[in-house]
């Protein structure tokens, strides 16, 4: 039986499918590559190379995936037929590493620790009036404690798609103290920008220290012919400095933002990422990606984000596991707000992105 056969009916969606491999099949020893770059170097934009920290030699927290293991296991071809025995037992997804979230606001803006995959779960709540049009999305760590991280909801009466992101599941107001960031689209719904909770440039301090940062931008290629194949995404993020900290991008106007810098190929302190191209599978008549058991339902929303220089290092992956539940895993250099906002952009219902 093919590993992707539990996902049905993938042939009707022609969408990105999952690979339901059992973890026991991927227990081979990691292959060490002497020429393999430290993934952190892919995201550095100037300064000396990141220094190797002694802490990196420690054993990763339980449930975490090391960079080495992640890159090795994701190299497996999802189209390869396996001899895995049919099991009636539902596959258990590996949980997120044990992460202490002492200061939630600080944690959600911090890059993921190097060598650790932060595994999360996104749930969509459509209950109540208007929730069909304006559902609320919640982000939790995907572990036993199910620690709440973020909530997001599209604002009403906004000309473009505009999502508020909060560190309080009950307070999704723009003026509230729990407001942590927002996601804003263009009129077509094909380009998105993610901001933190800083001030609009129109209300800047004399030294511009309070002006909002742009945390990321997402560009979807338009499918003008209505083709139902996989989407093409470009993700633009600020680069990291030699201390592995995010370089602040504080545009003074719309012409200096991440999208315009990318469009003008002014890539100083900016990193360009893409979604990993899925492979067409003749047997299932669908596009497939190896999500390693973290995704169980075929959906056009399923994606993996990578750097073109190292497509085996998964910066972020997102996919459906139930009608209103999704897994969202991210690695260095992304933070929770960046990853959650990128995931929210994939929910936006503009026809051009379907």
C-alpha positions as semicolon CSV with decimal commas, in nm:
position;residue;x (nm);y (nm);z (nm)
1;X;0,000;0,000;0,000
2;X;0,129;0,342;-0,092
3;X;0,213;0,573;0,202
4;X;-0,026;0,841;0,081
5;X;-0,329;0,618;0,036
6;X;-0,488;0,726;0,370
7;X;-0,540;1,068;0,214
8;X;-0,856;1,047;0,008
9;X;-0,980;1,160;-0,234
10;X;-0,664;1,347;-0,335
11;X;-0,729;1,299;-0,704
12;X;-1,040;1,516;-0,677
13;X;-0,851;1,809;-0,527
14;X;-0,533;1,800;-0,734
15;X;-0,390;1,961;-0,426
16;X;-0,086;1,923;-0,209
17;X;-0,111;1,595;-0,026
18;X;0,061;1,456;0,281
19;X;0,284;1,158;0,326
20;X;0,162;0,944;0,613
21;X;0,491;0,775;0,685
22;X;0,529;0,600;1,012
23;X;0,817;0,736;1,217
24;X;0,968;0,387;1,233
25;X;1,029;0,400;0,858
26;X;1,246;0,709;0,895
27;X;1,468;0,584;1,175
28;X;1,780;0,557;0,963
29;X;2,089;0,729;1,096
30;X;2,129;1,092;0,982
31;X;2,373;1,131;0,697
32;X;2,640;1,382;0,786
33;X;2,750;1,612;0,507
34;X;3,080;1,786;0,561
35;X;2,996;2,045;0,299
36;X;2,654;2,121;0,447
37;X;2,626;2,483;0,555
38;X;2,494;2,585;0,890
39;X;2,131;2,678;0,807
40;X;2,174;2,998;1,008
41;X;2,418;3,126;0,747
42;X;2,141;3,127;0,485
43;X;1,961;3,406;0,667
44;X;2,250;3,627;0,770
45;X;2,273;3,958;0,585
46;X;2,612;4,106;0,666
47;X;2,865;4,085;0,946
48;X;3,069;3,786;1,058
49;X;2,929;3,434;1,025
50;X;2,723;3,318;1,325
51;X;2,946;3,177;1,594
52;X;2,892;2,818;1,702
53;X;2,744;2,827;2,049
54;X;2,830;2,563;2,305
55;X;2,463;2,522;2,385
56;X;2,409;2,377;2,038
57;X;2,590;2,060;2,148
58;X;2,321;1,990;2,405
59;X;2,061;1,725;2,337
60;X;1,748;1,894;2,193
61;X;1,438;1,898;2,413
62;X;1,214;1,593;2,395
63;X;0,992;1,610;2,088
64;X;1,223;1,850;1,905
65;X;1,377;1,774;1,570
66;X;1,739;1,866;1,512
67;X;1,836;2,043;1,189
68;X;2,029;1,734;1,087
69;X;1,738;1,497;1,143
70;X;1,492;1,733;0,977
71;X;1,696;1,774;0,661
72;X;1,771;1,400;0,640
73;X;1,418;1,278;0,685
74;X;1,264;1,534;0,454
75;X;1,491;1,417;0,173
76;X;1,288;1,098;0,153
77;X;1,088;1,078;-0,168
78;X;0,719;1,090;-0,087
79;X;0,643;0,908;-0,410
80;X;0,850;0,602;-0,315
81;X;0,638;0,303;-0,233
82;X;0,702;0,174;0,115
83;X;0,645;-0,166;0,268
84;X;0,492;-0,021;0,579
85;X;0,237;-0,251;0,734
86;X;-0,119;-0,134;0,742
87;X;-0,201;-0,011;1,089
88;X;-0,545;0,064;1,224
89;X;-0,396;0,269;1,504
90;X;-0,414;0,639;1,430
91;X;-0,070;0,787;1,383
92;X;0,042;1,008;1,668
93;X;0,207;1,330;1,557
94;X;0,528;1,405;1,747
95;X;0,460;1,687;1,995
96;X;0,630;2,023;2,016
97;X;0,944;2,038;2,228
98;X;0,903;2,138;2,590
99;X;0,912;2,516;2,568
100;X;0,868;2,747;2,863
101;X;0,667;3,053;2,765
102;X;0,731;3,286;3,058
103;X;0,676;3,610;2,868
104;X;0,427;3,546;2,588
105;X;0,480;3,879;2,410
106;X;0,854;3,825;2,407
107;X;0,831;3,459;2,302
108;X;0,605;3,509;1,998
109;X;0,843;3,768;1,852
110;X;1,162;3,571;1,917
111;X;1,313;3,356;1,640
112;X;1,281;2,982;1,698
113;X;1,589;2,837;1,870
114;X;1,839;2,703;1,620
115;X;1,810;2,328;1,582
116;X;1,456;2,313;1,725
117;X;1,132;2,275;1,529
118;X;0,851;2,454;1,714
119;X;0,538;2,251;1,646
120;X;0,203;2,428;1,670
121;X;-0,163;2,375;1,596
122;X;-0,401;2,626;1,435
123;X;-0,775;2,593;1,499
124;X;-1,046;2,785;1,316
125;X;-1,361;2,889;1,502
126;X;-1,662;2,966;1,281
127;X;-1,926;2,971;1,557
128;X;-2,156;3,266;1,613
129;X;-2,277;3,544;1,386
130;X;-2,042;3,649;1,106
131;X;-1,795;3,378;1,201
132;X;-1,839;3,214;0,862
133;X;-1,703;3,531;0,705
134;X;-1,488;3,638;1,000
135;X;-1,369;3,326;1,182
136;X;-1,123;3,347;1,468
137;X;-0,798;3,155;1,443
138;X;-0,609;3,030;1,749
139;X;-0,248;2,916;1,769
140;X;-0,133;2,675;2,040
141;X;0,181;2,472;2,097
142;X;0,107;2,121;1,976
143;X;0,188;1,940;2,301
144;X;0,010;1,802;2,607
145;X;-0,023;2,143;2,771
146;X;-0,154;2,307;2,451
147;X;-0,008;2,643;2,552
148;X;-0,194;2,934;2,389
149;X;0,026;3,160;2,178
150;X;-0,179;3,382;1,945
151;X;-0,526;3,461;1,813
152;X;-0,616;3,628;1,484
153;X;-0,929;3,760;1,317
154;X;-1,011;3,954;1,003
155;X;-1,132;4,308;1,071
156;X;-1,476;4,407;0,948
157;X;-1,540;4,712;0,728
158;X;-1,189;4,707;0,589
159;X;-1,133;4,770;0,218
160;X;-0,863;4,505;0,207
161;X;-0,810;4,190;0,409
162;X;-0,676;4,304;0,744
163;X;-0,614;4,055;1,025
164;X;-0,548;4,158;1,384
165;X;-0,315;3,933;1,584
166;X;-0,337;3,926;1,964
167;X;-0,170;3,752;2,257
168;X;-0,511;3,730;2,430
169;X;-0,772;3,488;2,288
170;X;-1,057;3,713;2,408
171;X;-0,918;4,056;2,316
172;X;-0,890;4,112;1,942
173;X;-0,921;4,491;1,945
174;X;-0,684;4,724;1,762
175;X;-0,641;4,952;2,061
176;X;-0,603;4,681;2,323
177;X;-0,277;4,621;2,506
178;X;-0,272;4,263;2,377
179;X;-0,246;4,369;2,012
180;X;0,084;4,221;1,888
181;X;0,068;4,259;1,511
182;X;-0,140;4,262;1,196
183;X;-0,154;4,118;0,847
184;X;-0,267;4,347;0,563
185;X;-0,331;4,257;0,200
186;X;-0,347;4,454;-0,123
187;X;-0,677;4,502;-0,306
188;X;-0,627;4,187;-0,516
189;X;-0,559;3,973;-0,211
190;X;-0,235;3,847;-0,366
191;X;0,022;4,039;-0,159
192;X;0,038;4,058;0,219
193;X;0,250;4,249;0,469
194;X;0,298;4,155;0,834
195;X;0,356;4,433;1,089
196;X;0,435;4,429;1,459
197;X;0,243;4,653;1,702
198;X;0,453;4,965;1,647
199;X;0,314;5,302;1,540
200;X;0,216;5,407;1,190
201;X;0,491;5,625;1,032
202;X;0,245;5,917;1,042
203;X;0,265;5,904;1,423
204;X;0,638;5,853;1,454
205;X;0,865;5,982;1,728
206;X;1,141;6,223;1,634
207;X;1,392;5,936;1,626
208;X;1,150;5,687;1,460
209;X;1,210;5,441;1,745
210;X;0,838;5,369;1,790
211;X;0,761;5,304;1,422
212;X;0,624;4,960;1,341
213;X;0,850;4,695;1,195
214;X;0,763;4,490;0,889
215;X;0,813;4,128;0,993
216;X;0,741;3,958;0,662
217;X;0,559;3,979;0,330
218;X;0,387;3,710;0,124
219;X;0,328;3,713;-0,252
220;X;0,092;3,467;-0,421
221;X;0,116;3,412;-0,792
222;X;-0,223;3,473;-0,948
223;X;-0,400;3,180;-1,110
224;X;-0,597;3,379;-1,366
225;X;-0,713;3,068;-1,551
226;X;-0,862;2,918;-1,237
227;X;-0,615;2,629;-1,242
228;X;-0,658;2,422;-0,927
229;X;-0,296;2,314;-0,898
230;X;-0,062;2,409;-0,615
231;X;-0,012;2,774;-0,535
232;X;0,317;2,953;-0,576
233;X;0,424;3,157;-0,276
234;X;0,714;3,393;-0,219
235;X;0,789;3,491;0,141
236;X;1,010;3,792;0,214
237;X;1,157;3,834;0,564
238;X;1,417;4,062;0,726
239;X;1,764;3,910;0,742
240;X;1,947;3,821;1,063
241;X;2,259;3,988;1,199
242;X;2,577;3,820;1,328
243;X;2,413;3,776;1,670
244;X;2,122;3,588;1,506
245;X;1,881;3,874;1,578
246;X;1,630;4,008;1,328
247;X;1,742;4,320;1,139
248;X;1,474;4,587;1,204
249;X;1,290;4,696;0,889
250;X;1,100;5,018;0,972
251;X;0,977;5,172;0,644
252;X;0,900;5,542;0,652
253;X;0,657;5,501;0,361
254;X;0,506;5,233;0,139
255;X;0,791;5,265;-0,111
256;X;1,045;5,141;0,143
257;X;0,865;4,829;0,264
258;X;0,960;4,465;0,213
259;X;0,737;4,428;-0,094
260;X;0,885;4,728;-0,275
261;X;1,241;4,628;-0,182
262;X;1,174;4,281;-0,320
263;X;1,006;4,416;-0,633
264;X;1,299;4,653;-0,699
265;X;1,549;4,374;-0,614
266;X;1,693;4,586;-0,335
267;X;1,771;4,283;-0,119
268;X;2,001;4,439;0,142
269;X;1,902;4,290;0,479
270;X;1,617;4,102;0,309
271;X;1,576;3,726;0,255
272;X;1,359;3,566;-0,014
273;X;1,196;3,228;0,050
274;X;0,960;3,012;-0,158
275;X;0,715;2,730;-0,111
276;X;0,867;2,393;-0,194
277;X;0,742;2,264;-0,527
278;X;0,528;1,951;-0,484
279;X;0,578;1,651;-0,709
280;X;0,304;1,509;-0,931
281;X;0,216;1,152;-0,841
282;X;0,059;0,945;-1,120
283;X;-0,074;0,681;-0,884
284;X;-0,279;0,924;-0,675
285;X;-0,324;1,179;-0,956
286;X;-0,228;1,459;-0,720
287;X;0,059;1,681;-0,613
288;X;0,239;1,547;-0,306
289;X;0,487;1,669;-0,048
290;X;0,643;1,477;0,239
291;X;0,505;1,634;0,558
292;X;0,628;1,348;0,771
293;X;0,295;1,260;0,927
294;X;0,227;1,619;1,039
295;X;-0,040;1,668;0,769
296;X;-0,317;1,418;0,703
297;X;-0,565;1,589;0,466
298;X;-0,517;1,701;0,107
299;X;-0,561;2,076;0,068
300;X;-0,448;2,355;-0,163
301;X;-0,351;2,537;0,159
302;X;-0,081;2,285;0,252
303;X;0,270;2,423;0,198
304;X;0,636;2,413;0,301
305;X;0,860;2,722;0,294
306;X;1,230;2,682;0,207
307;X;1,537;2,879;0,103
308;X;1,643;2,809;-0,255
309;X;2,001;2,739;-0,140
310;X;1,890;2,458;0,093
311;X;1,548;2,312;0,000
312;X;1,592;2,037;0,261
313;X;1,581;2,285;0,550
314;X;1,212;2,346;0,612
315;X;1,172;2,701;0,745
316;X;0,798;2,650;0,794
317;X;0,528;2,401;0,705
318;X;0,152;2,423;0,730
319;X;-0,124;2,176;0,651
320;X;-0,469;2,045;0,729
321;X;-0,535;1,767;0,981
322;X;-0,914;1,816;1,019
323;X;-1,190;2,040;0,879
324;X;-1,094;2,329;1,107
325;X;-0,757;2,219;1,242
326;X;-0,411;2,261;1,095
327;X;-0,054;2,196;1,203
328;X;0,199;2,479;1,175
329;X;0,566;2,407;1,239
330;X;0,841;2,666;1,214
331;X;1,218;2,681;1,248
332;X;1,485;2,949;1,282
333;X;1,477;3,233;1,178
334;X;1,096;3,263;1,195
335;X;0,907;3,366;1,507
336;X;0,551;3,265;1,596
337;X;0,398;3,594;1,475
338;X;0,566;3,565;1,135
339;X;0,463;3,201;1,087
340;X;0,105;3,255;1,211
341;X;0,057;3,556;0,984
342;X;0,190;3,363;0,683
343;X;-0,058;3,086;0,768
344;X;-0,343;3,338;0,799
345;X;-0,265;3,472;0,452
346;X;-0,330;3,125;0,309
347;X;-0,688;3,136;0,445
348;X;-0,776;3,453;0,260
349;X;-1,050;3,369;0,013
350;X;-0,970;3,587;-0,285
351;X;-1,036;3,402;-0,613
352;X;-0,693;3,492;-0,748
353;X;-0,531;3,266;-0,488
354;X;-0,768;2,971;-0,509
